[in-house]
């Protein structure tokens, strides 16, 4: 007789609070938005409703269904990424979205993150099961396979261009590989390669701009220029966001009262709108909910759970931590502005659906954690 599956309220309640905060803050952010964009708060509410339906479906299917079809999802996502470059309309100098009438813009890179987690989880789990004491050669072949898996969507996404998503791909990869049990020397080697590559790129950027442009092109130069401009604290977005947060005080200017305009108020800089409305006190509440949610996932990952679930959780935790720290950090002028949104809070149909799909996966893991596994 099957044990009745339960909904983990320690996961669901924070997500419901995220939904309330997200929809209400986006409504406040609409103060300075053009009427042409429509009612973004209502659209976000509809996306949340659709996401909750997906959670129910995934809860019925269970994670084994996703693992069995991981390669299928991965191939579909890569086909969609390639189709973007070939057929998608250019929006803001990027080909990141399919425009679907009466639905909105769909961004395949958001769902690619999930497919990467599933495929890497399957690859790592199979490697762990078939090699008890892998040799250096076996580990090298294993790492090469995983790098091929990560590089294909990374190249396609970079060409859109969407540097932020590529960064998240590699954050997911690093966290999952870190839990794979491979030798520490591989991370040292990888770190040295990345450090050497970044040193060369940044050296060209700062010391010889002409060489940088001739090697990497003007598009990448512009992206570097935008990211590194945060050091000067300049730019309309950052200056106005800092002024908005700094003037909010302890309790903020009040709900739906965002006195200072800044672009991307409903997406990249949603935290500035929230902090402007609710001040330091409200910001502490939101950050506390985020910390509680993340801590719950970390505690879940430390339990005795199925290997595939453990690796997927590692990817989810890495992605969420990176996006949360990066988004709030760039809003406060502490980190470069990269266009990375705040999970569950920023407006965006594709990103929100992808996060809620992950919530469905998490709820399944929570139900399976009591089973006995050899990890």
N, C-alpha and C positions, 0 to 999 in steps of 0.2 A: 504494500500500500504506500503510495507516494505521500511524502510529507507536504502539507499545504505550504505554499510559498508565501512569504510575507513581504510587504513593502517596507523598506528601511526608512523610517521617518527622519533619521539623522542626515539622510541625503536629500529626501524630498522637501522637507521644510526649508532648508537654506535655498533650494532652487526656487521655491515659491516666493521667498523673500526677494531673491534676485529679480524675479519677474515683476514684482510690485515696484521695486526700486527702478528697474530698467524702464518700464512703461511710463511711470510718473516723471522720471528725469528726462526722457526723450520728449515728453509733452512740454516740459519746461524749456527744453532746447529749441523747440519750434518757434520761439519768440522772434528770432532773426532769420528764420528760413523762408525761402520763397514759397508762396502758395502752390506753385507748380509741382512741388515735390509731394504734395498730398499730406494726409494725416499720418505721419510716421509712427506716432504712438499707437494708433489703431492698427496699423500694419504690423508693428512689433507684437501687439497682443494676438493677432491672427497667427503670426509665426510661432508664438509660444504655444497657442492652442494646437497647431499642427505638430509641434515638437512633442507635446504631451501625448498625442495620439501615437506618435512613433515610439515613445517610451513604452506604452502599453503593448504595442505590437512586438517590440524586441523582448519584452518581459515574457511574452508567450512563446516566442521562438527559442529563447535561450542563446547563450554565446556560442555553443557548439555549432550552430547553424552558420554563424558568421565566420568561424575559423575554417569550416569546410569549404566555404565559398570565398575565402580571403583573396586567392589569386584572381578570381573572376572580378571581384570589386576593384582590385588593383589595376587590372588590364583596362576595365571600363574607364576608370579615372584617368589613365594615361591617354586613352583615345580621346576623351573629352578635352584634356589639356592640349593635345595636338590640334583638335578641331577648333579650339579657341584661336590659335595662331593662324589657321587657314581661313576661317569663316566668320569669326566674331567681329562685331563692330568695334571701332576704337572709341573708348570713353576715357576722357582725361589722359590722353596719350598712352593708354594701356589697353591690352586685349585680355582682360581678366574675367569678363562676364558674358554669359549668354543672356540676351534680352528676350524674355518670354512674355508675350502679350497677356494682360490681365493677371499675371503672376508677379512679374518683376525681374530683377537681375539675379541670375544664379551663378555662383562662383565655384567652379569645380575644385579649386585648390583646397577649399575648406574640407571637402569630403575626401580628398587625397590624403590628408593627414590621418584620417581614420583607416583608410585602406593600408597605409604604410604601417600603422600600429599592428593591424591584423596579420599582414604578411610577415613582418619582422618577428612577431610573436610565434608564428608557425615555424619559421626558419630556425629561430633560436631554440625553441622547444625540441624540434627534431634533432638538432645538433646535440643538445644535452642528452637526449634519450639514446642516441646511437654511438656516442663517444664518451665513455666514462672518464678516461684520462687522455685527452687529446694531445697530440704532438704539436710542435710549433707549426709544422707544415699543414696539419689539419686545421689549425686555428687560422692560418693565413688564407687558406682556401675559403673557409667559412666567412671571414671578414670581407674577402673579395666579393663573394656572392651578395652579402648585405650591402656593400658599397654600390654594386651595380643596381640593386633594387632602389637605393636612395637617390642615385645620380640621375636616373632616367626622368622621374618627375621633377627633380630639382632643375635640370637644364631647361625643360619645357616651361616650367613656371618662371624661371629667371628671364626667359625671352619675352614674357608677356608685356612688360616686366613687373614682377611681384617679389621684390627682395625680401620683404617681411615674411612671406610664407616659406621661402627657401630657408631662412634662418630657423623657423619653427620646425621644418622637416629635420634639420640636423640636430636641433635640441632633442626632439623625440628619439632620433637615432642614438645620440650619446647616452641618454638616460636608459634606454632599453639595452644597449650593449654593455653598459656599466653593470647591469644586473645579470648579464649572460654568463658570468663566471670565467671569462677569458683572462689571460695573464695581464697584469698591470702594465707590462712593457709596451703593449700595443697602444695604450692610451698615452704613454709618454712619447712614443714615436709619432702618433697622430697629432699630439700637442705641438711637437717640434715642427712638423710639416705645416700645420696651420700657422704657427708663429712665423715661420720663414716666409710663407706665402703672403701673410698680412704685412710683414715688414717690407717685402718687395713692393707690394701694391701701394702701401701708404708712403713709402719712400719716393716712388714715382709721383704720387699725387702732390706731396708737399715740396719735393725738390725739383721735379722736372715735369711740369704740367703737359708740355707738348708730347713728351714720351708717353705719358699716361694715356692721353687721348689717342695717340697713334696705335697703342697696343690694345686698349680696352674700349675705345670709342667715346663719343661725347655723351651718350646716354648714361653710361656708368659714371662718368665724371660728374654729371648733374646729380645723380643719386648720392654719390659720396659727398658732394658739396652740401646737399640738403641735410644729410645725416650729421655731418661734422659741424654744421653751422650752430648747433646747440651750445657749443662752447662759448660763443659770444653772447648767449642769452638774447639773441635778436630774432626777429620774425614776428609777424602780427599774431600768429597763433600763440606762441609761447609767451610773449609780452602781455597780451590781454588775458591769457589763462592765469598767469601768475598774479596779475592785478586783481582778477576776479576772485581767486582763492584768498589772496592776502587781505582783501578788504572785507571778507565774509565774517571774520571774527569767530566767536565761539559757537553761535547758533545760526549764523548765515543771514543772508538778506531776506529769507522767507521763500516759501515754495512758489514756483512759477515767477520768480523775480531774479532774472539774470541781467544785471545792469550793463554788462560789458559784452560787446560782440567779439566773437572769434570764429574763424572757419572750422568746419568739421566738428561742430559742437555736439552733434548727436552720435558721432562715431569715435574718432580718435581721442577727442577731448571731452568725452562724456563725464569723466571724473571731475573736471573743472566746473561743469554745470552743477553737478551734485554738490560739490564742496561749496560753491557759491550760494546755493539755496539753503543748505543745512549746516554749513560751517564746520568747525573742528569737531563738534559733538557728533554730528551726522556722519562725518568721515570716519571717525573712530568706530561707529556702529557698523558701517559697511565693511571696513577692513577687518573688524572682528568676525563678521559672518564669513568673509573670505577665508580667514585663518582657520576658523572652525571647520569649514568644508574641506580645506586642504589637509588639515590634521586628521580628519576622519579618513580620507583616502590613504594617507601615509600609514595610519594604524591598520587599515585593512590590508595594505600591501605587506605588512610585517607578519600577518597571520599565516597559518598553514593553508595555502590555497593552491589551486591547479597552476602548474608552470605557465601555461599560456596566459592565464588571468593575471599572474604576477607581472609578466613582461608588459602586457597591455596597460596595467595600472601604472607601471613605471613611465611609460610613454605619456599617459594622460597627466600624471603628476608633473612631469618635466615641462610639458606644454603649458599647463595652467600656471605654474609658478613663473615661468619665463614671461608669459604674456601679462600676468598681473603686475609683476615687478617692473617690466619694461613700460607698460602703459602708464601706470601711476608715476613712475620715475620720470618719464619724459614730460608728463603734464606738470611736474614740479620743477622741471629744468635740471634734473639730476642725471638724466640719460639722454642719448640722441633721439631725435624725433624720427621714428621709423614707420609710422602708419599702422602700428600693431594695435588692435582694439582690446578693450577690456572684456574678458569672457563673461557671458550671460547678461552684461549690462549695456554695452554699445549696441546701436542699431545695426541690423544686418540679418537678412533672412537666412542666407546660406550658413553663415558662421553660427547663428543661434541654433539652427537645426542640427549642425554638426556637434555642438556642445550637448544638446539634449539627446542625441543618439548615444553619445558617450555616457550620459547619465543612465540610459537604459542598460548599457553594458555594465556599468558600475553596480546597478541594482541587482543584476544577475549574479555578479561576483559576490555581492553581499549575501545572497541566498545560498551560494555554494560553499561559503567559507567554512562551514561546520563539517564538511566532508573530509575524509582523511586522504591526504595526497603525499606522495614522495616528491619533494621539491628539490 
